[in-house]
């Protein structure tokens, strides 16, 4: 995670999930499991959206805690 902004494929790779299910989760439920997905920094077409690296890091940490305690 070299840059401050991440696109969906980078987030998927960082979380260890496929980009397609992650994209569907964002469009349909806005959650992955029971953890709310972070909001994008810009609200443009989906292929051009970016997320904050720090928010994605915090999301991953929360997701790991939920999975561990489940």
Steps between C-alpha positions, in 0.01 A plus 500: 500500500730759366251777418243685708209405273384153402277381217262203535741237355772613743258479793391152394861385476580653840197330662565169325164489320401504135415844352164380362342397832644810665345721232165323534513531879567871469217556250240283674557495873783744566637237742739207484364248744364725773768768472401819313726578205683834509353784295689603186668839493333591171154412374564449129461192283592185687816430298640843593428496874778510755516424869731627771780257583451566872125425486566179310762400757253562784230307311734201459586505868130505596421223251776282642373553856144407397619189318718399796216530752238335279 
